[in-house]
Amino acid sequence: MIEFDIGKEFESLIQWLTANFSPFFDAITQFITLLIDGLEAVLLYPPSYVMIALLTALAWWICSRGMAAFSFVGLLLIDQVTIPLPFWDTALVFGMGFWDLLMQTVALTLIATLLCLVIGIPVGIWASKNQAVNQSVRPVLDFMQTMPAFVYLIPAVLLFGLGKVPGVIATFIFATPPVVRLTNLGIREVPEEVVEASRSFGATTRQTLLKVELPVALPTIMAGVNQTIMLALSMVVIAALIGAEGLGGPVVRGVTQLQIADGFNGGLAIVILAIYLDRITQSIGEQAATANGGTESS
């Protein structure tokens, strides 16, 4: 009797990849580690109050004064502020003291999102232009979205070891489908008459894509970017299980060591960061939609 075990075959594949392509995976590990460490160094270089001021100003500029106020209070809550109380000869300590963990989480999320966009947007464009590619990519995206996120940690740890890199790789697999799907959808929804008008003026295929289709599809693509960022951030706690640093650490300790206060604070900090990133990307998408609406009407 012939017995075929998919799990065993997958295990054999991982072992074969580890044995034959270890230098390749080591190079990827070093490259991604360099990116994450470099971005962390940049984010942690200014004092926290400078970064809070910059992020608050960004929220005010892109979103609104209300979002800026939320950002200021939320980031202060994640950071830690000491207010002297001279009358009582003591001080009020306000905040969680998670600023370094916050910046580590931002670096991990941004690098994972960058990889998702670098791969996902070109694949989405390709799928929108080629029906065979679209039909081939769709089941792969379905698989990537429906597979439990914890399962991605198994090959990631075996190929890349423990730490930040397997967390980024698992996040990349989990968070790429939305940007591929919505890039594909956005370009397919570009009105045909707009494309034909650009071609009638002598635009090449590349010029039509870069100057007509992508700008018109930008609001839909930004919706995909927004969803990708949210999914990447949702992997923070899962990545902490394999040694990735960041706000997932306190949450994991809260579960495994019953450190309830740290776990709650870590979860609250993740929520504040998620709201900030969500509102920023949503506002950029809305501004792109408004700009395209004005262009089309003119």
Secondary structure in CASP SS format (residue, H / E / C, confidence):
PFRMAT SS
TARGET T0000
AUTHOR 0000-0000-0000
METHOD secondary structure of the structure
MODEL  1
M C 1.00
I C 1.00
E C 1.00
F C 1.00
D C 1.00
I H 1.00
G H 1.00
K H 1.00
E H 1.00
F H 1.00
E H 1.00
S H 1.00
L H 1.00
I H 1.00
Q H 1.00
W H 1.00
L H 1.00
T H 1.00
A H 1.00
N H 1.00
F C 1.00
S H 1.00
P H 1.00
F H 1.00
F H 1.00
D H 1.00
A H 1.00
I H 1.00
T H 1.00
Q H 1.00
F H 1.00
I H 1.00
T H 1.00
L H 1.00
L H 1.00
I H 1.00
D H 1.00
G H 1.00
L H 1.00
E H 1.00
A H 1.00
V H 1.00
L H 1.00
L H 1.00
Y C 1.00
P C 1.00
P C 1.00
S H 1.00
Y H 1.00
V H 1.00
M H 1.00
I H 1.00
A H 1.00
L H 1.00
L H 1.00
T H 1.00
A H 1.00
L H 1.00
A H 1.00
W H 1.00
W H 1.00
I H 1.00
C C 1.00
S C 1.00
R H 1.00
G H 1.00
M H 1.00
A H 1.00
A H 1.00
F H 1.00
S H 1.00
F H 1.00
V H 1.00
G H 1.00
L H 1.00
L H 1.00
L H 1.00
I H 1.00
D C 1.00
Q E 1.00
V E 1.00
T E 1.00
I E 1.00
P E 1.00
L E 1.00
P H 1.00
F H 1.00
W H 1.00
D C 1.00
T E 1.00
A E 1.00
L E 1.00
V E 1.00
F E 1.00
G E 1.00
M C 1.00
G C 1.00
F C 1.00
W H 1.00
D H 1.00
L H 1.00
L H 1.00
M H 1.00
Q H 1.00
T H 1.00
V H 1.00
A H 1.00
L H 1.00
T H 1.00
L H 1.00
I H 1.00
A H 1.00
T H 1.00
L H 1.00
L H 1.00
C H 1.00
L H 1.00
V H 1.00
I H 1.00
G H 1.00
I H 1.00
P H 1.00
V H 1.00
G H 1.00
I H 1.00
W H 1.00
A H 1.00
S H 1.00
K H 1.00
N C 1.00
Q H 1.00
A H 1.00
V H 1.00
N H 1.00
Q H 1.00
S H 1.00
V H 1.00
R H 1.00
P H 1.00
V H 1.00
L H 1.00
D H 1.00
F H 1.00
M H 1.00
Q H 1.00
T H 1.00
M C 1.00
P C 1.00
A H 1.00
F H 1.00
V H 1.00
Y H 1.00
L H 1.00
I H 1.00
P H 1.00
A H 1.00
V H 1.00
L H 1.00
L H 1.00
F H 1.00
G C 1.00
L C 1.00
G C 1.00
K H 1.00
V H 1.00
P H 1.00
G H 1.00
V H 1.00
I H 1.00
A H 1.00
T H 1.00
F H 1.00
I H 1.00
F H 1.00
A H 1.00
T H 1.00
P H 1.00
P H 1.00
V H 1.00
V H 1.00
R H 1.00
L H 1.00
T H 1.00
N H 1.00
L H 1.00
G H 1.00
I H 1.00
R H 1.00
E C 1.00
V C 1.00
P C 1.00
E H 1.00
E H 1.00
V H 1.00
V H 1.00
E H 1.00
A H 1.00
S H 1.00
R H 1.00
S H 1.00
F C 1.00
G C 1.00
A C 1.00
T C 1.00
T H 1.00
R H 1.00
Q H 1.00
T H 1.00
L H 1.00
L H 1.00
K H 1.00
V H 1.00
E H 1.00
L H 1.00
P H 1.00
V H 1.00
A H 1.00
L H 1.00
P H 1.00
T H 1.00
I H 1.00
M H 1.00
A H 1.00
G H 1.00
V H 1.00
N H 1.00
Q H 1.00
T H 1.00
I H 1.00
M H 1.00
L H 1.00
A H 1.00
L H 1.00
S H 1.00
M C 1.00
V H 1.00
V H 1.00
I H 1.00
A H 1.00
A H 1.00
L C 1.00
I C 1.00
G C 1.00
A C 1.00
E C 1.00
G C 1.00
L C 1.00
G H 1.00
G H 1.00
P H 1.00
V H 1.00
V H 1.00
R H 1.00
G H 1.00
V H 1.00
T H 1.00
Q C 1.00
L C 1.00
Q C 1.00
I H 1.00
A H 1.00
D H 1.00
G H 1.00
F H 1.00
N H 1.00
G H 1.00
G H 1.00
L H 1.00
A H 1.00
I H 1.00
V H 1.00
I H 1.00
L H 1.00
A H 1.00
I H 1.00
Y H 1.00
L H 1.00
D H 1.00
R H 1.00
I H 1.00
T H 1.00
Q H 1.00
S H 1.00
I H 1.00
G H 1.00
E H 1.00
Q H 1.00
A H 1.00
A H 1.00
T H 1.00
A H 1.00
N H 1.00
G H 1.00
G H 1.00
T H 1.00
E H 1.00
S H 1.00
S C 1.00
END
